[in-house]
Amino acid sequence: MTSLLEVKDLEKAFGRSKDVQVNVLKSVSFSLKHGEIIGLIGASGAGKSTIGRIIAGLETANAGQIFFEGQEILSLKGKERRSLAKYIQMVFQDPYEALSSRMKIGQLVAEPLVIQGIDKGNKEKRIEKVRRALNSVTLDPDKYIDRYPHELSGGERQRVGLARAFVCEPKLIIADEPTSMLDTSLRLELLALMKKMNEYNQVSYLFVTHDIALTQGFCDRLIVLQQGEIVEEGKTKDIIENPQHPYTQSLIDALLILENHKGD
Ligand SMILES: Nc1ncnc2c1ncn2[C@@H]1O[C@H](COP(=O)(O)OP(=O)(O)OP(=O)(O)O)[C@@H](O)[C@H]1O
């Protein structure tokens, strides 16, 4: 079976001029299977978000290839590239910034359908999909559809963000630190919802996080990124219990120190 996503030798440099460039991604290669959940972990500045943004088409690459269901997507332009958003959606870190304050929840969740021209002219079908997406994130459509984002809590807004990602029934969701602005119980709740959708309709996730603790019980595999390079990858359990690379070990040590100081 072909992979859902295959990233090959991805490179990215940022800089103020042609002469002053910093390589933030150095030949990054990995693949993700249909229905798989991969955690992309690493410290701040490692390049995790940049990888997610390139896959989602929000950033360009300097070199490399990305195959989505066998089709190379970095070379696609304009309408063809934009049409991929139906299959690849992104959930962002900040539920306050991600949602336009002037739109009602129903309109916000319907927006990806409108942008993609899905069920154009079929208002009933769109409403049905919006209601289904809200239900899937345990927000009662009757209660939420006519409300505005400022009337919602952070956890509810992030669930709206997730409903927006689910509404097109994508094959891949890139979730960039989606829980980092939520407290612990809401974090686990959001991950449980994401896991349920994965079991229910096989959606795959690339879960970007600096918090290795969140990947336990959620991610099938982990990819560890250090300064733009993959230093280790494998099954979540194997990596957490038996890290091979000193950098991975240091991420786990940092986690253990935090755990031990929780009661202080
Ligand atoms: N648009 C940009 N222009 C210039 N430099 C950038 C830009 N976007 C990212 N960078 C730089 O690229 C590097 C990788 O950033 P990226 O956001 O991908 O890291 P990250 O691993 O997601 O970090 P964090 O966990 O803090 O979000 C950083 O050094 C960052 O400063």
The ligand as a Tripos MOL2 file, in Angstrom:
@<TRIPOS>MOLECULE
LIG
   31    33     1     0     0
SMALL
NO_CHARGES

@<TRIPOS>ATOM
      1 N1          8.8760   33.2660    8.3330 N.pl3     1 LIG1
      2 C1         10.0640   33.1080    8.9030 C.ar      1 LIG1
      3 N2         11.0930   33.9300    8.6450 N.ar      1 LIG1
      4 C2         12.3040   33.7400    9.2090 C.ar      1 LIG1
      5 N3         12.5900   32.7300   10.0520 N.ar      1 LIG1
      6 C3         11.6090   31.8760   10.3450 C.ar      1 LIG1
      7 C4         10.2890   32.0100    9.8020 C.ar      1 LIG1
      8 N4          9.5170   30.9830   10.2750 N.ar      1 LIG1
      9 C5         10.3110   30.2630   11.0800 C.ar      1 LIG1
     10 N5         11.5560   30.7800   11.1270 N.ar      1 LIG1
     11 C6         12.6970   30.2310   11.8920 C.3       1 LIG1
     12 O1         12.8210   28.8600   11.5620 O.3       1 LIG1
     13 C7         13.1870   28.0900   12.7100 C.3       1 LIG1
     14 C8         12.1970   26.9720   12.8870 C.3       1 LIG1
     15 O2         10.9390   27.5190   13.2500 O.3       1 LIG1
     16 P1          9.6500   26.6280   13.5350 P.3       1 LIG1
     17 O3          8.5290   27.5500   13.9090 O.co2     1 LIG1
     18 O4          9.4520   25.6980   12.4230 O.co2     1 LIG1
     19 O5         10.1320   25.8100   14.8150 O.3       1 LIG1
     20 P2          9.3050   24.9360   15.8240 P.3       1 LIG1
     21 O6         10.0870   23.7020   16.0460 O.co2     1 LIG1
     22 O7          7.9070   24.7890   15.3540 O.co2     1 LIG1
     23 O8          9.3300   25.8340   17.1290 O.3       1 LIG1
     24 P3          8.1820   26.1700   18.2080 P.3       1 LIG1
     25 O9          7.9900   24.9200   19.0200 O.co2     1 LIG1
     26 O10         8.7830   27.2870   19.0250 O.co2     1 LIG1
     27 O11         6.9730   26.5940   17.4520 O.co2     1 LIG1
     28 C9         13.2390   29.0790   13.8720 C.3       1 LIG1
     29 O12        14.5840   29.4230   14.0960 O.3       1 LIG1
     30 C10        12.4520   30.2600   13.3900 C.3       1 LIG1
     31 O13        12.9330   31.4580   13.9710 O.3       1 LIG1
@<TRIPOS>BOND
     1     1     2 1
     2     2     3 ar
     3     2     7 ar
     4     3     4 ar
     5     4     5 ar
     6     5     6 ar
     7     6     7 ar
     8     6    10 ar
     9     7     8 ar
    10     8     9 ar
    11     9    10 ar
    12    10    11 1
    13    11    12 1
    14    11    30 1
    15    12    13 1
    16    13    14 1
    17    13    28 1
    18    14    15 1
    19    15    16 1
    20    16    17 2
    21    16    18 1
    22    16    19 1
    23    19    20 1
    24    20    21 2
    25    20    22 1
    26    20    23 1
    27    23    24 1
    28    24    25 2
    29    24    26 1
    30    24    27 1
    31    28    29 1
    32    28    30 1
    33    30    31 1
@<TRIPOS>SUBSTRUCTURE
     1 LIG1         1 GROUP 0 **** ****
